[in-house]
């Protein structure tokens, strides 16, 4: 993965996920960046998905007016330099 530096996801005002040439995935939320192996990133995604499922069960019908998982911005992955 030499010379790879790709933004996998970007949500303005929240954070981004970037694949780095160091073979890690940089997960940035606000001022915090966590560097994860691909395996740890996949496990983190499962952890968050499970938490969302539990959250949905707990709050029941109380849905937010805006779905925070649906971006109003297009998610165009792009190369960075």
Secondary structure as GFF3:
##gff-version 3
##sequence-region A 1 81
A	DSSP	beta_strand	6	11	.	.	.	ID=ss1
A	DSSP	beta_strand	15	19	.	.	.	ID=ss2
A	DSSP	beta_strand	25	29	.	.	.	ID=ss3
A	DSSP	beta_strand	32	36	.	.	.	ID=ss4
A	DSSP	alpha_helix	38	59	.	.	.	ID=ss5
A	DSSP	beta_strand	78	79	.	.	.	ID=ss6
###
